[in-house]
């Protein structure tokens, strides 16, 4: 469960970044931020990464307070890995459409219908789903984890059907998929992507595997956010069409300032390719969370213990 936010402290009249740095020292805090956060938050973070990288950082940090600039399942994961530490999330409404697409009661029934199947769950799920899983994975390591299992092992893959389908294509395994999806990665338009390719014929299309198959078939490179970032850095290409949440482009531009990054368009005439949940966090809310020491992530010890085992197995299999 989550604690509620107390009345907000007054925002400092001086530089907000300096105020955050001061609080960081006073609290012995670390700020972990996902690539999909707004650029101001990325710039103040101690570590920026994808779900696997953030999990590794959360598992090894010596900080007393973890400020998680991301969405609730990420902050939950940090708390599971650090039951004695305080974990803060700037905005409790920063949820996840993919996590929400897999209700625990419905998934428990789904799992019961496949009793001889091992459950691999994408880290983009709630603590309750993690507790029902055998192994957690991320988009960085999903293929590798499945490949490490015996060929005759039956598998349920949850909750993302698009990532699951991609893993099936890469491994040849016949997995049972929970039919969840990410609202952001399903919003990309194949038609508009093809039109953008025609306008930029020299550009590489780089895409996240949470995208739909019709979009992925146009990609020159498919990978996690970290993999997309590394590819953009190392590729000889100078222009890229980026088919994932456009927050990653801030880091791409910082690490490869001489290259051009074009966000892929959504089907609708809106900013639907931006995650509305990730964007709920702001620099001001991050400051207030540190100042007030809340909203704080609180989980029952039993749930933490149950959810920890599959996360630890993931980290062991990804070493």
Residue pairs with C-beta under 8 A, 6 or more apart in sequence:
1 298
1 299
2 72
2 89
2 92
2 295
2 296
2 297
2 298
3 294
3 295
3 296
3 298
4 92
4 294
4 295
5 92
5 292
5 294
5 295
6 292
6 294
8 288
8 292
9 288
9 291
9 292
11 284
11 287
11 288
12 19
12 287
16 283
16 284
16 287
17 43
17 44
17 283
19 287
20 31
20 44
20 283
20 286
20 287
20 290
21 44
23 29
23 287
23 290
23 291
24 30
24 31
24 46
24 290
27 64
27 65
27 290
27 293
28 63
28 64
28 65
29 63
29 64
29 65
29 66
29 67
29 290
30 46
30 47
30 57
30 61
30 63
30 65
30 66
30 67
31 44
31 45
31 46
31 47
31 67
31 69
31 286
32 45
32 46
32 47
32 49
32 54
32 57
32 58
32 66
32 67
32 68
32 69
32 70
32 74
32 78
33 41
33 42
33 45
33 47
33 48
33 69
33 70
34 48
34 49
34 50
34 51
34 54
34 69
34 70
34 71
34 74
34 247
34 278
35 42
35 48
35 49
35 50
35 225
35 226
35 229
35 245
35 247
35 248
35 251
36 70
36 225
36 245
36 247
36 248
36 275
36 278
37 45
37 48
37 69
37 70
37 247
37 278
37 281
38 247
38 279
38 281
38 282
38 283
39 247
39 250
40 282
40 283
41 69
41 281
41 282
41 283
41 286
42 48
42 247
42 250
42 251
44 283
44 286
45 69
47 53
47 54
47 57
48 251
49 57
49 226
50 138
50 139
50 140
50 224
50 225
50 226
51 74
51 77
51 123
51 124
51 138
51 139
51 140
51 224
52 123
52 138
52 140
52 141
52 224
52 226
52 318
53 140
53 226
54 68
54 70
54 74
54 77
54 78
55 77
55 78
55 81
55 123
55 138
55 311
55 314
55 315
56 315
58 66
58 68
58 77
58 78
58 81
58 82
59 81
59 82
59 315
61 82
61 85
63 85
64 85
64 86
65 85
65 86
65 87
65 88
65 290
65 293
66 75
66 78
66 79
66 82
66 85
66 86
66 87
66 88
67 88
67 90
67 286
67 289
67 290
68 74
68 75
68 78
68 87
68 88
68 89
68 297
69 90
69 281
69 286
70 89
70 94
70 278
70 281
71 94
71 95
71 96
71 99
71 275
71 277
71 278
72 89
72 92
72 94
72 95
72 96
72 99
72 126
72 297
73 96
73 99
73 123
73 124
73 125
73 126
73 127
75 87
75 88
75 89
75 297
76 126
76 127
76 297
76 299
76 307
77 123
77 127
77 130
77 311
78 85
78 87
78 297
79 85
79 87
79 297
79 298
79 299
79 304
80 127
80 130
80 299
80 304
80 307
80 308
80 311
81 308
81 311
83 299
83 301
83 304
86 293
86 296
87 296
87 297
88 289
88 290
88 293
88 294
88 295
88 296
88 297
89 289
89 295
89 296
89 297
90 280
90 281
90 282
90 285
90 286
90 288
90 289
90 295
91 280
91 281
91 282
91 285
91 295
92 295
93 277
93 280
94 277
94 278
94 280
94 281
95 277
96 124
96 182
96 277
97 181
97 182
97 183
97 184
97 277
98 122
98 124
98 125
98 159
98 160
98 180
98 181
98 182
98 183
98 210
99 124
99 125
99 126
99 129
99 159
101 159
101 179
101 180
101 181
102 125
102 126
102 129
102 158
102 159
102 178
102 180
104 126
104 128
104 129
104 132
107 129
107 132
107 158
107 159
107 178
108 132
110 156
110 158
110 178
111 117
111 119
111 132
111 156
114 154
114 156
114 176
116 154
117 154
117 155
117 156
117 176
118 134
118 135
118 149
118 153
118 154
118 155
118 156
119 132
119 133
119 134
119 135
119 155
119 156
119 158
120 133
120 134
120 135
120 136
120 137
120 142
120 145
120 146
120 155
120 156
120 157
120 158
120 175
121 129
121 130
121 132
121 133
121 135
121 136
121 137
121 157
121 158
121 159
121 310
122 136
122 137
122 138
122 139
122 142
122 157
122 158
122 159
122 160
122 163
123 130
123 136
123 137
123 138
123 311
123 314
124 159
124 160
124 182
125 133
125 158
125 159
127 299
127 303
127 304
127 307
128 303
128 307
129 158
129 159
130 136
130 306
130 307
130 310
130 311
131 303
131 306
131 307
133 158
133 310
134 310
134 313
135 145
135 310
135 313
135 314
135 317
136 310
136 311
136 313
136 314
137 145
137 146
137 314
138 224
138 314
139 163
139 208
139 209
139 210
139 223
139 224
139 225
140 223
140 224
140 226
140 227
140 318
141 314
141 317
141 318
142 163
142 167
142 209
143 167
143 170
143 171
144 317
144 318
145 314
145 317
145 318
146 155
146 157
146 167
146 171
146 173
146 175
147 171
148 317
149 155
151 173
154 176
155 173
155 175
155 176
156 175
156 176
156 177
156 178
157 163
157 164
157 167
157 175
157 176
157 177
157 178
158 164
158 177
158 178
158 180
159 178
159 180
160 178
160 180
160 181
160 182
160 210
161 177
161 178
161 179
161 180
161 181
162 181
162 182
162 185
162 186
162 209
162 210
162 211
162 212
162 213
163 209
163 210
164 175
164 177
164 178
165 177
165 213
166 209
166 213
166 216
166 222
167 173
167 175
167 209
168 174
168 175
168 177
181 210
182 210
183 272
183 275
184 245
184 272
184 273
184 274
184 275
185 208
185 210
185 211
185 212
185 244
185 245
186 210
186 211
186 212
187 266
187 267
187 268
187 272
187 273
188 211
188 212
188 215
188 243
188 264
188 265
188 266
188 267
188 273
189 265
189 266
189 267
190 212
190 214
190 215
190 218
191 267
192 264
192 265
192 266
192 267
193 205
193 215
193 218
193 241
193 243
193 264
193 265
194 218
196 241
196 262
196 264
196 265
197 203
197 205
197 218
197 241
200 239
200 241
200 262
202 237
202 238
202 239
203 237
203 239
203 240
203 241
203 260
203 262
204 220
204 221
204 231
204 235
204 237
204 239
204 240
204 241
205 218
205 219
205 220
205 221
205 240
205 241
205 243
205 264
206 219
206 220
206 221
206 222
206 223
206 228
206 231
206 232
206 240
206 241
206 242
206 243
207 215
207 216
207 218
207 219
207 221
207 222
207 228
207 243
207 244
207 264
208 222
208 223
208 224
208 225
208 228
208 243
208 244
209 216
209 222
209 223
209 224
210 244
211 219
211 243
211 244
215 243
215 264
216 222
219 243
221 227
221 228
221 231
221 235
223 231
225 244
225 248
228 242
228 244
228 248
228 252
229 248
229 251
229 252
229 255
232 240
232 242
232 252
232 255
232 256
232 259
232 261
233 252
233 255
233 256
237 259
238 258
238 259
238 260
239 259
239 260
239 261
239 262
240 252
240 259
240 260
240 261
240 262
241 262
241 263
241 264
242 248
242 249
242 252
242 261
242 262
242 263
242 264
243 264
244 264
245 273
245 274
245 275
245 278
246 263
246 273
246 274
247 274
247 275
247 278
249 261
249 263
252 259
252 261
253 259
253 261
263 273
264 273
265 273
266 272
266 273
289 295
299 307
